[in-house]
Amino acid sequence: MFLDMLINKNRIMAVLTAVIMISTAACGAKEEMKQNVILFEEETERVVNLFSPMEKTAPNAENVARTASDLTVTMAEEKLGVKMTYRTYTAQDYQDKTYDDVTLDRARNNMDDMYLLNPDVIQILAEEGKLRDLSGLESAANLRDVVKAANVINGKLVAIPQEVVVYGLFINKDMFDEYNLSLPETPEQFLECCRVFQENGIETPVGANRWWLETFVFAQGYADLYNGGNAEAEIAALNSGESKYSDYMRPGFAFLKELIDHGYIDAKKAYVSEAIEGEGADFLAQKTPIVMAYWGAANADIAYGRPDFNMTVIGFPSSMGQMPVVTLTGFAVGAEAEHAEDAMEMLDIMLSDEALQIYAETNKVISPSKNVEVECIPALKPLNDRIQENVYVLASNARMKLEQWGNTCLIVRELLNGATVDECMAEFDRLQEETIKK
């Protein structure tokens, strides 16, 4: 309510100005002209409304440290004379509704102009025709192929991120060295590392939360699909039902079940834990040698940016070695947005190479633009080397009719809650059949 009041302040001021004009009509033509100018300025201010998870209540505040994304917004505001107003999600405001639930509702009802969306929501809204095609933006010509692969739906580029989000295993290298362990390449080597840690008194070698365990599944299930040279044909077979998602997913789920059965992860704790909040403290305290997280967490002080040990970030174990897992959030513009044209112009500037260079240098991340490169911190070099070799799997892919990231996350949670591998695979089969019938 407060944010909506803040956003509508200019309209309220315009109405108040008109009221003052009526009540002071006898003050003469010069004063009337002055009031008319004020009214005109208030009514014609160009505004774009962004809904995002960012905590932002005072966009005009001076001397406040801005995030990397805010810097690109400022650039667009100054070049276009358009003001970005922030409408933000907080769990307190929406209680039991997730960010995805809220963005779906708002976009379906054309409540905002621009949205920052998770991959599963991008796919749902695009299929419903609720997002604009961004392929005509000048900045779209510079995008990496991985961005297009993830976010082109029915021939339309419906969302573009400001960074390529890469997930990996965050490793306490000092603890691995203490027990003469090599960094694992395959699932079997990973399990052996966990066995050694547990036998030496480390009760739970892998810190986990309720969101990110699916990264193991994607790495093992799709390593060959994305790196075997036959991705298009394999995806077509999945979309038609000729192949089953469950056949790809089974090895990863069996692997997770083994981790649970041996106590290498705490399934009950993971089921209720939020990302980083659940496992971060133990990792930083060197009680847990392995956690999974996204690239940016290695740079962020509020996450793993300042560990008291030698940390390295590697890909997840797979048949093809350490495998980065890529998923892409993205900015999108509502198909029937009130200020759609201004939103498109703002986004084009925010995603320009000039703006993305600032964003990437500030956050030390992989840019969606093939023209923008920044040097990563040493801890991220193993993960970055694989990305530069073009070795990765996608956890979100618009070419797959069955949405990947969200559905797999939910089914992994069922495994954590006691479901069998066969029951989880049956759910994939059910979802695939349901998707094909649409």
N, C-alpha and C positions, 0 to 999 in steps of 0.2 A: 504494500500500500504506500509506504513512504517513498519507495523508488518511483512508483508511478506518479506520485504527487510532484516529485522533483523533476521528472521528465516533462510533465505538463505545465511547469512553472511559466514558461513563456506565453502559453495560451491564456493562462489566468491573468498574467500581467497585461496582455492585450485587451482583455475584457474590462479590467479595472481602468485602463487608460480611457476606453470609450465612455465609461460611466463618469469619470472625472470631466471629460469634455462636455457631456450633456449638462452637468451641474454647474459648469462655469462658462456657459455660452456667452455671457455678457462681458467677458474679459477682453473682447476685441479680436480682430482678424489675425493679428500677429501671433497671439497666444494660441489661437485655434490652429493656425498653420503648424506651429511647433508641435502641438498635440497630435496632429494628423501625421506628421513625420514619424513620431514615436510609434504610433499605431501601425504604420506601414512597415517599419523595420521589424516590429515584433511578429507581424503576421507572415512576413516573407522569409524569415530565417530558415535556412535549409538544414534539415535534421535527418539523420539515419539512426534507427533504433537497432541496437545489437543485443541479443540475448545470449548470455554465456555464463559459465560457472565462475567467472572472475568476481572477486569481492571489490566492487567499485561503486561508491556512493556519491562521490564528489568529483566528477570529471574535470571541473574547472579549478580545482585546488592548486595553489602555487607551491613550489618547493617540495613536492612530494615525489619520491623515487618512483619512476614508472617502469613497468615491466618491458621486456623486449617488444611484445605485441603492442603495448601502448605507444612506444616510439614510432611504430609504423602507422598507427592511427593518427598521431600528431602530424606526421608528414602529409598524410592524405587530407587532413583538416585544413592545413595551411595552404596546400596547393589548390584545393577546390572551394574553400570557403564554406565547407559543410561541417556541421557539428555532429560528432558521434555521441549518442546518449546510451548509457549502459543500463540494461535491465538484467539483474543477476539472480542466479539460483542460490538459495541457501537451504540446507536440510531443515532448519528451524522454520522457515516460511512454508515449506511444502510438506513437512512432517514425513509421512510414510511414502511419498512419491519420490522416485529416483529422478535424477537429472534427465535421463532418457524419457521417462514418462511425461515430464513437464514439457520438454522440447517438442515431442510428438504432438501434444495437445495444442501448444502455442502455434506451431507451424501449420497445423491443419485448420486453425481458426484465423490465420493471417494476422497474428497479434504483433509481429515484429517484422523488420526488414531483413535483417541478417542474423544468422545463427552460427554458433560453433558447435558442431555435431560429432558424435561418436559414430564409428563405421556402421553399426547395425541400424542406427536411426537414419543415416544417409541413404542406405539402401531402401528402407521402408518408405521414406518420404519421396524418393525418386520414383519408385514404382507407382506411387499414388499420384505422380505428376505435380507435386507440391514445391519442387525446386527448379530454379531457372538454369538454363544451359549457360555455362561459363566459358565454353570453348572459344567464343569470339573475343574474349579479353586478350589484350596484347601480351600480358604476362603469361597466358596459357601456352604460348608458343615455346616457352623456355623450360617447361616442366620435364622432369625425369620420366622415363617410361613407367617406372613403378607407380607413380602417382596416377597416371592415366589408367593403368591396369586396375587399380583399386577403385577408381571413382568415375569411370565412364559407364553409364547405365542407359541401355536402349539408345546408344549412339550419342548421349549427352554427357558432357563433363559437368557433374552436378555439385562438386565440392572440391576445394583446393586447400591444403594445409599450409602452415608456415614452417613446418618442419616434418621430416620423415621420422616417425617414432619407431625406434628399434629397441626390441627387448633382448636382454641377455642375462647370463648368470653372473652375479656379483660374487667374487671369490676373495676370501681372506687368504692371500698367497702365503703369508707367514705360517698359518696353520697347516697348509698343504706341505710346505717345506719341512715343518717340524716332524711330520710323519712320512717324509720322503715320497710324497704322492705327486704324480704328474697330473697336469690338468686334463680332465676327461674329454675324450673325443666321441665315444660311443656310449649307448645306454649301459652296456655291460661294465665299462670302465667307471662310469658314474656310480653304479651300484657298489662296485668294489671300494671306491673311495668312501662311500657312506658306511660300509661295513667296518673299515679300518677306523674311522672316526668313532663309531659307536663302541667298538671294542676297547678304545682308549678313553672311554668315559664321557664322550660327547653324546649325550642322550638323544638329541634331535639334530642331526647334521644339516637338515634343510629347513630354513624358515619359510613359511608359506602363508598366504592369505586367500581369501575367498574369490579373488578376481584373476590371478595370473598363472595358476597352475596349467591352464590350457596351453601355455606356451610350449611346454614339453610335448603335448599332443601334436600341435601343429608342426614342430620341428621334425618329429619322427614320422608323422603321417604324410607330409607333403614335401619332404626333402627331395625325393626323386621326381615328383610331379613338376616342381618349379625349376629343377636343375638338370633334368634328364633330356631336355630338348623336345619334349612332346606335350607340353602343357596344354596347348589349345585343344588337341584331340582328347586328352584325358578329361578336361573340364567339360567338353561337349558330351562325353559319355556319362558324366555325373549328372549333367542337366537333363539328359534324356531318360535317365534311369537305367541305362545299360550297365553302368558301374554303380557301386554302392559307396556312399560316404563311410559307412560303418567298416568297410574293408580297409579303408585308409586310416581310420581312427583307432581301430582295435589295438595295434601295437602300443600306442601312446597311453591308452587307458589301462592296458595290462601292466605297463611300466609304472604308472601312478599307483595302481593297486598293490604292486610289490613294495613300493615305497611306504605305503600305508601299513601293510601287513607286517613289515619289519620295524615299524616305528621310526623310520627315517624322517618322516614328516608327522606332525601331530594333526590328524584329520579333524578332530573336534575343535581345536583352536583355530585351524585354518578356515573352517566353515563359518566362523563368526567374526574373523579378523578383517579389518580394513587394510588396504594396501599400505605398506611401510609401517603404519601404526602398530600392526600386529607382530611383525617380525623384526622391525628395524632396530629396536633397542637391544635385542639379543645379539644381532649381527655386529653392531657397533661396540658392544661389550665383549666381543670375541667369545661368546658362548655358542654361537652358530656360525659355521664357516661358509655357508652357501645361502644366498637368497636370490630371487629373481626380481628384476626391475627394468625400467625403461632407461634409455640413454641419458636423458636429462637429469636423472637422479644422481648420477656420478658427479655432476657439476653443482648440484644444489646443496647449500649448507643445511637446509631443513631436512635433507634426506641423507645421502652418503658422500657428500662433497668434502668432508673433513674427517676421515677415519684415522684412528691412531695406529694404523697398521698398513702394510703394503697390500693394496687392493688392486685387482685386475678384473676386467669384464670380458667374458667369452661367450660364444654361442652355445646353444643347447645341444645336448648329445643327440646324434643321429647316425644313420648308416653312412652318411657322407661327411662325417666329422662335425666340428662345432658349427652350429647353424643359427644365425641371427633370425629373429622373428619380427616381421615388419607389420605394423598396423597404422592406419592413417585416419586421424580425425580430420575435420576440414571446415572451412568457412563456406556457407551456402547462402543464397539469396532466395527468399520466398517467391514463388511463381506469381503470386498476386500481391506482393508487398506494396504498401502505400507509397514508399519512396524508392521504388525498385531501381530506377535509372541512377539516382545519386548513390545508392548502395553498390551498384555495379562499378561505378567510377571510383568509389572509395576503395573497393576491394582490389581493383586493378592496380592502384598505387601501392596498397599494402603488400601486394604480391609481386611487385616489380623487383628486378634484380637489385636496384639501389636499396629498397626497403629490406629485402630479404638478406642482403649482406649485413645490414645493421642487426637484424634479428639473429642471424647465425653467429655473428661475432659476439653478441651479448650473451647468448645462451650456450654457445659452443656446441651447436647441433648440426645435423645433416640437413641441408637445405633441399626443398623440393625443386629448386632451379638447378639445371645442369651447369649453369654458368657461375654458381656460387659455391666456393669451397672455403672451409676454415680448418685450422689445425686443431685436432682434438687433444685432450689431455692424455698423458701416457697410459693411464689405467684403461682407457677405451680403445687403445690401438689394436688389440687382437680382434675386437668386434668390428672396428672400422676397416681393418684389412680385408675381412670377408666381404663386407659391403662393397668395397672398392673392386673386389674381384667379381662382383655381381653374383655373389652366392648368398641366398637368403630364401625364406619362405614367406608368403603373405598370409596373415591371419584375417585379412579382410579383402575380399575380391568381388567387385561388382559383377564380374562375368559369371560367377557362380550363383545360380538361382536361389540356393539355400544359403541364407545369411550365416556367416561363419563365427565371428567373434562372440556375439551374444549368445547364440545357441550352444556353442561348445562350452562356454563358461557355465551356463546353467546346468548342463548335463554333467560336467565335472563336479559341480556342487552336489549333485545327487550321488555321485561316487563317494564323495567325502561324507555324505550322510548315511552311507551303508549300502547303496545299490551295488549290484554285481556288474561286472563288465558286460555280460550278456544283456542285462536290463538296459544298460546305457546304449549299447549298440542297437537294441530294439527301438529306442527312442529316436536315434538317428534315422533308422529305416522309416519310422512313422512320419517324421518331419519331411523326409525326402519325398515320400509318396504324396503327402499333403501339398508340397510345393509344386510337384509335377502336375497335379490336377488343376492348379489355379490357371 
